[in-house]
Amino acid sequence: MLHARVATRVIQEVREAKRQTPLALMDLTERELEVLRLIASGHSNTVIAETLVLSEKTVKRHVSNILSKLQMQDRTQAAVFAWQQGLMRGN
């Protein structure tokens, strides 16, 4: 479940975002893909850390790496990208 403001932002991002090349996904490690899927599911860094049994600092580093590799500015863009690329199918 997403807060109404977050859902609105996600919809706007989907409509406005350029479709990124799937090759960008190849730059991500398996752990970064796991983190990206959890971001796209709406989880906070704290929940991601608990789920993957990592420190919150490590999760923040993964998020930073993901955003850098995908050349995105925020988690919302990364979440939209994950959905656009089909990473969330079956979730």
N, C-alpha and C positions, 0 to 999 in steps of 0.2 A: 504494500500500500504506500502510495506517495502522497505527501501533503499537496493540497490543491495548487499552491504556488510553484512547487517543484514540478508537478505534472504539467502545468502550463508552460514552464520553462523548457521542459523536455520536448514538448510538442513544438514549441517555437524553434528549438535547436534542430529537430528533425526536419522541419520545413525549410530552414535556412541553411543548414549545413551542406557543404559540398560532400559528395560521396568520396571518401578517402580510399586510396588504393589498399587492397588487402595485403599487399607486400609489407605494409607498415607492421602488420601483425607478426611477420616473420622476425622482426627485430626484438620482439618481446620474449622473455624467458617463460618457462612453464609457470613459475611462481607469479610473475607479473600478470600472466593471463588469468590465473586464479584470482588475484587481487582485482583485476579489471572486471571480472564477472561479478565479484562481490560488490564492487562499486556500482555496477549497472543494476544490481539487485536492490540498491538503495541503502547499503550498510555503511555505517560510520567506521572510521579507523579503529575505534575501540572494539567494535564487534568483529571487524576483520581480523584484528590481532588475536582475539579470543578464539575465533573459528579456526585460524591457521596455526595457533599456538606460537605466536610471534610477539615481540615487543611492539608497542605502538610506534616507537621510533623507527623500527624496521619497516613497518607498514608505510609510514610517511615517506621513507626513502623509496620504497617500491612505487608509491603513487607519483612521486616526483620523477622517477625514471620513466614511468609510463607516459606521463604528460610530455616529457621531453622527447621521448622517442616518437610519439604520435604527433608532436608539434601542436599540442593543444594547451589551452590556457587554464582550464578548470575541469573538475570531476564531471560536471554535467556534460560537457563536450565528449569526454571519454566514455561516459555511459551511453550517450546517443550513438557514438561510433560502434560500441560493442553490440548494441541492438541492430544497427544497420548492417553490420558484418555477419550477423547470424550467430554470434557467440552465445546468445541467450535462448536459443531454440531448445525446447525440452525442459527449460527451467521454470 
